[in-house]
């Protein structure tokens, strides 16, 4: 493996990966939206392996989207390619990294064969949920671990700016930039705002072409585009499929069945352009049908498709809190308690609940009352958090009030 300049290291994900790096019995599956940094993460894992004294010849990298390898579509071709890349007479564990493996239908049987043979620590990446929809899930339960990668968090955004030698700027200004241009790592390299936007537009275009259209026959591309535009433009809003279909019929003059609409949205979710956040009834402790919200993988997607729009902080702040919680391995739902809503209920394995309200400010008394009212209906003792951009915390009713920019900049846990 040829190593280039040392890359920016995303510590939180390397921490998640390290326990499994030398485990030849566990396949490491790295998922995430296209261009979120999966390849770079794998390269930094390889850097750490080399720093431990492992010979570079024991590290094999195969990128199935590179020129010369894009023709590989079958399991036999994949196996032949792997064999071509493995040096002869090699001793010790071989660390096998395969990028964008979902391009090969039936890749699972090949990967499992190498896992079964032993001597291989296997890492694979993919840009959509189909990576975990086949044999890998049904036949390899307990033999793989998924590490889902998100675009840069705000703390990573700040760290990478320093790594790139960008000039120091007030943190509040950088947070506004982060909301507008998002956290695609490559976009951060560009200083020109229009270059950032064009880059993100290109990423979205690749997702549509490579992760959606190449896998699915979409009869009416124009209708699909309209549905995608509607969902992106209404991120963080409660979704009603019947209402959306009615809007498209009556306003846009696009006849669409509810089932088709649902399938189009599901394609966007599987491509990891969107994340679905279901409603959760806090009294019965069950998920509810309907009224789910969709959050963007990155807020830059919205602004790349909507030029010269003003900052609507409500949904933007919700979106960055949602992805922050997801990156911390929380399961996230919208809380429903009677007729009131709590922005997020966050749950993590072997932990209880956390209740979270997100608001630009609670300086206005009416807004303060609105944000606190759902908390007053909660009958258990799990922690409650109010996240705002207000500089000073509000002490009230046992709710932990935190400044959202400070929380995001620290990269710390809620508590």
Secondary structure, 3 states (H helix, E strand, C coil): CCCCCCCCCCHHHHHHHHCCCCCCCCEEEEECCCCCCHHHHHHHHHHHHHHCCCCHHHEEEEECCCCCCCCCCCHHHHHHHHHHHCCCCCCCCEEEEEECHHHCCCHHHHHHHHHHHCCEEEEEEECCHHHHCCHHHHHCCCCEEEEECCCCCHHHHHHHHHHCCCCCCCHHHHHHHHHHHCCCHHHHHCCCHHHHHHHHHHHHHHHHHHHHHCCCCCCCHHHHHHHHHHHHHCCCCECCHHHHHHHHHHCCCCCCCHHHHHHHHHHHHHCCCEEEEEEEECCCCEEEEEEEEEEECCCHHHHHHCCCCCCCHHHHHHHHHHHHHHHCCCEEEEEEECCEEEEEEEECCCCCEEEEEECCCCCCHHHHHHHHHHHHHCCCCCCEEEEECCCCCCCECCEEEEEHHHHHHHCCCCC
